[in-house]
Each structure stands twice: as structure tokens, then as C-alpha cells.
């Protein structure tokens, strides 16, 4: 009987205590988050602000998102509606490329000798594959000198000179090869030539003009692929290209750029990481044929506080920006001069470019969801149950039999 009472006490105590130690059931739920991104780029070749009056020329801007959507705006002169081209897509499967908007557009060149474009804006977007693309261009002035017609006039003369030039210059290059080999071979390789002279003259068929000159040009571009999203802004104060199309890929023989700036932001879709970069120069000289690219830059901004006046000057300067949310940006200036006065600001910018990007990678994670155990409905609380259970459990484990010795060595248990 005593054993029955003790066993019952232990069982009752365990039952009471176990009601407070039951762990709720748990289940796994898959949580997903789609990839998102927004990429922007904007550039302006010329900006002037005079005591509240603002003038922008040669401007461009784009935006692409994961919607997918794409928007592009190019303007020769921002205040002149006839020079502004704006286009936008808001869903996949769309493509738009309106005609270039210009004050004056002589294209093709007059008599194939002179082409002229003034204050032009260009924009196009494409989301046909679900990967948004956007391009915008603004240009103040474009001038083309010479063209196919002029080269056609010169072709008979060049054809007559080819045999003589082959023989004469072939002998000269043979003598100079030991000295100029490292220079000549890259040149010939870039031109895709088999013979030094005749093939060089044959390449003149690819030349589109003797020279073209552009003033105040900016481009903004947004591109997306399976691996990356990129936004790029480029602004140039002036550019001269000699013999454009001579090199493979349409590159000129020589390129001179004044006031050059480039800002790029990219988003790695696999790593979900954004990276900014910039390139700014007062001037740049390039020759793709010779692999020549010489920037002339001074990345030392000047900031002077002169009492009520503040002067800021940047020549070939730029910077990158990383925000707390992981988005990044890049800013580049070819030439930037700003004077702040009590009456307002006077700002002059030649070749200003900026870009920004931010995004989040696709998320697939396991999240634990706690499901409560169903209980019988009851009213009121039972604050005494834990205490009773504890007392019963303690009594069960501490109760013991006391043995009392009897005369003659006999003994018997005595209950207390």
C-alpha cells in the first residue's frame, strides 16, 4: 500500500510538471525574396548657372530597373523642346527608338563633304528579352569633314602610288624592322594588315571621313546581362577624330579629347555586390592603332572660403560613394568651377558625369515557424499546480523507511 502511494505521488508530480515543459511543435517554411535593382546614369557636357538662371547643354540620362523598365532622355539644349528625346518602357517585350531630335541635322553630309548637327538629343530603350537596356545621348555640335565622296576622288591617285610606295616603303621598313619591330607589329596587327603599305591603303576604304569634330557630347547607358547590371555616364567637352574607321572596329587613327569624364557603377548579380569607378581627365590623347591612351589629369580639387564667398575648382577630379544600404555611386568632373555668393551661385561645368546603382540578390532561406499545441479550453488560472507538483515530487524522493533494532538482534521497519 505504501509502495502504491509513493508510486502514485511520483506519477502525479511528473504529470503536473510535464505540462509546463512540453516544447511546441516546429515546422520549416521557405522564405524567398526576388532580386531587385535600380541603375541610373546621367551626364552633361556643359552646365552654366548664373544667379539662379540655369542652362544645360549636351545632357543625357537613363534609368533601368528590375521591373523590368527602362527610361532614357537625351537633349542638345535642355530648355529647347525640339532638341529633347525621351522614351520609356514599363514592361518586358518593348523596344522604342524615336528619331534623333536636332535643331539642324545635315545627315548624310552635304555632297558627302560636309555634315553638320546642332543641339541634338537621342534616346532608345529595349526590354524585349526581359533584360532592360537604355541609351541616351546629347550633343551640342557635330561636324564631319570629308567623306566617301572625297576619298573616292583620291582613290585613283592612291592606286597609282601603291606599287611605288610598296617598293620604297617596304625597303625602309625592312631596314627599320630590327629597331621598330615592337612598334610596327602591334600597329600592323591592329590594322589587320598582311602587307605594310598596300593593305594600309586598302584600309582607307573603311574610313568614313577625314575628320569629325564634336563639341559638348554626353552619353548615358544602362545595360543588364545574366551576370551583371552596369550604368555608365560619359561626358566630353570636345573631341577630334582623325580618319575615323581606319582601325578595325571603326576606331580612328588619332583621337584628341578635351574635358573627359566617365563614371561607372556595376552590380554583380551572383555576389549581390555593387562597385563604383570613375575616370576624369582635362585632356586625353588616344591612338588605338598604337595602343596609346594618355590621360592628362589633375585630381586635386580646390576649395577656398573667402568670407562671404566660396570658390571650388575641380580639374580632372572624381570620387566614389558607398551608402549605408550598400548602394554605390561615382562622380567625375572634367572641369568644374563654382563660386558661391550671398546673391546665389555661379557654376560652370565641362564634362560632368555621375552614376549610381544598388540592388539585392535573390534570397532563399529556411525559417522556423512555431506552431502552438492545441489545449482544452478552460477558464481561470491554476497558479497552485506547479507548487503542488514540486512538493509531491520532493516528498516521494525523500521518504524512507526507518529501521528500529529489537532485542535479540531482530529488527523491523517502523513507519513515520
Secondary structure in CASP SS format (residue, H / E / C, confidence):
PFRMAT SS
TARGET T0000
AUTHOR 0000-0000-0000
METHOD secondary structure of the structure
MODEL  1
X C 1.00
X H 1.00
X H 1.00
X H 1.00
X H 1.00
X H 1.00
X H 1.00
X H 1.00
X H 1.00
X H 1.00
X H 1.00
X H 1.00
X H 1.00
X H 1.00
X H 1.00
X H 1.00
X H 1.00
X H 1.00
X C 1.00
X C 1.00
X C 1.00
X C 1.00
X C 1.00
X C 1.00
X E 1.00
X E 1.00
X E 1.00
X E 1.00
X E 1.00
X E 1.00
X E 1.00
X E 1.00
X E 1.00
X C 1.00
X C 1.00
X E 1.00
X E 1.00
X E 1.00
X E 1.00
X E 1.00
X E 1.00
X E 1.00
X E 1.00
X E 1.00
X E 1.00
X E 1.00
X E 1.00
X E 1.00
X E 1.00
X E 1.00
X C 1.00
X C 1.00
X E 1.00
X E 1.00
X E 1.00
X E 1.00
X E 1.00
X E 1.00
X E 1.00
X E 1.00
X E 1.00
X E 1.00
X E 1.00
X E 1.00
X E 1.00
X C 1.00
X C 1.00
X C 1.00
X E 1.00
X E 1.00
X E 1.00
X E 1.00
X E 1.00
X E 1.00
X E 1.00
X E 1.00
X E 1.00
X C 1.00
X C 1.00
X C 1.00
X H 1.00
X H 1.00
X H 1.00
X E 1.00
X E 1.00
X E 1.00
X E 1.00
X E 1.00
X E 1.00
X C 1.00
X C 1.00
X C 1.00
X C 1.00
X C 1.00
X E 1.00
X E 1.00
X C 1.00
X C 1.00
X C 1.00
X C 1.00
X E 1.00
X E 1.00
X E 1.00
X E 1.00
X E 1.00
X E 1.00
X E 1.00
X E 1.00
X E 1.00
X E 1.00
X C 1.00
X C 1.00
X C 1.00
X E 1.00
X E 1.00
X E 1.00
X E 1.00
X E 1.00
X E 1.00
X E 1.00
X E 1.00
X E 1.00
X E 1.00
X E 1.00
X E 1.00
X E 1.00
X C 1.00
X C 1.00
X C 1.00
X C 1.00
X C 1.00
X C 1.00
X E 1.00
X E 1.00
X E 1.00
X E 1.00
X E 1.00
X E 1.00
X E 1.00
X E 1.00
X E 1.00
X E 1.00
X E 1.00
X E 1.00
X E 1.00
X C 1.00
X C 1.00
X H 1.00
X H 1.00
X H 1.00
X H 1.00
X H 1.00
X H 1.00
X H 1.00
X H 1.00
X H 1.00
X H 1.00
X H 1.00
X H 1.00
X H 1.00
X H 1.00
X H 1.00
X H 1.00
X H 1.00
X H 1.00
X H 1.00
X H 1.00
X H 1.00
X H 1.00
X H 1.00
X H 1.00
X H 1.00
X H 1.00
X H 1.00
X H 1.00
X H 1.00
X H 1.00
X H 1.00
X H 1.00
X H 1.00
X H 1.00
X H 1.00
X H 1.00
X H 1.00
X H 1.00
X H 1.00
X H 1.00
X H 1.00
X H 1.00
X H 1.00
X H 1.00
X C 1.00
X C 1.00
X C 1.00
X C 1.00
X C 1.00
X C 1.00
X H 1.00
X H 1.00
X H 1.00
X H 1.00
X H 1.00
X H 1.00
X H 1.00
X H 1.00
X H 1.00
X C 1.00
X C 1.00
X C 1.00
X C 1.00
X E 1.00
X E 1.00
X E 1.00
X E 1.00
X E 1.00
X E 1.00
X E 1.00
X E 1.00
X E 1.00
X E 1.00
X E 1.00
X E 1.00
X E 1.00
X E 1.00
X C 1.00
X C 1.00
X C 1.00
X E 1.00
X E 1.00
X E 1.00
X E 1.00
X E 1.00
X E 1.00
X E 1.00
X E 1.00
X E 1.00
X E 1.00
X E 1.00
X E 1.00
X E 1.00
X E 1.00
X E 1.00
X C 1.00
X C 1.00
X C 1.00
X C 1.00
X C 1.00
X C 1.00
X C 1.00
X C 1.00
X C 1.00
X C 1.00
X C 1.00
X E 1.00
X E 1.00
X E 1.00
X E 1.00
X E 1.00
X E 1.00
X E 1.00
X E 1.00
X E 1.00
X E 1.00
X E 1.00
X E 1.00
X E 1.00
X E 1.00
X E 1.00
X C 1.00
X C 1.00
X C 1.00
X C 1.00
X E 1.00
X E 1.00
X E 1.00
X E 1.00
X E 1.00
X E 1.00
X E 1.00
X E 1.00
X E 1.00
X E 1.00
X E 1.00
X E 1.00
X E 1.00
X E 1.00
X E 1.00
X C 1.00
X C 1.00
X C 1.00
X C 1.00
X E 1.00
X E 1.00
X E 1.00
X E 1.00
X E 1.00
X C 1.00
X C 1.00
X C 1.00
X C 1.00
X C 1.00
X E 1.00
X E 1.00
X E 1.00
X E 1.00
X E 1.00
X C 1.00
X C 1.00
X E 1.00
X E 1.00
X E 1.00
X E 1.00
X E 1.00
X E 1.00
X E 1.00
X E 1.00
X E 1.00
X E 1.00
X E 1.00
X E 1.00
X E 1.00
X E 1.00
X C 1.00
X C 1.00
X C 1.00
X C 1.00
X C 1.00
X E 1.00
X E 1.00
X E 1.00
X E 1.00
X E 1.00
X E 1.00
X E 1.00
X E 1.00
X E 1.00
X E 1.00
X E 1.00
X E 1.00
X E 1.00
X E 1.00
X C 1.00
X C 1.00
X E 1.00
X E 1.00
X E 1.00
X E 1.00
X E 1.00
X E 1.00
X E 1.00
X E 1.00
X E 1.00
X E 1.00
X E 1.00
X E 1.00
X E 1.00
X E 1.00
X E 1.00
X E 1.00
X E 1.00
X C 1.00
X C 1.00
X E 1.00
X E 1.00
X E 1.00
X E 1.00
X E 1.00
X E 1.00
X E 1.00
X E 1.00
X E 1.00
X C 1.00
X C 1.00
X C 1.00
X C 1.00
X C 1.00
X C 1.00
X C 1.00
X C 1.00
X C 1.00
X C 1.00
X C 1.00
X C 1.00
X C 1.00
X H 1.00
X H 1.00
X H 1.00
X H 1.00
X H 1.00
X H 1.00
X H 1.00
X H 1.00
X H 1.00
X H 1.00
X H 1.00
X H 1.00
X H 1.00
X H 1.00
X C 1.00
X C 1.00
X C 1.00
X E 1.00
X E 1.00
X E 1.00
X E 1.00
X C 1.00
X H 1.00
X H 1.00
X H 1.00
X C 1.00
X E 1.00
X E 1.00
X E 1.00
X E 1.00
X C 1.00
X C 1.00
END
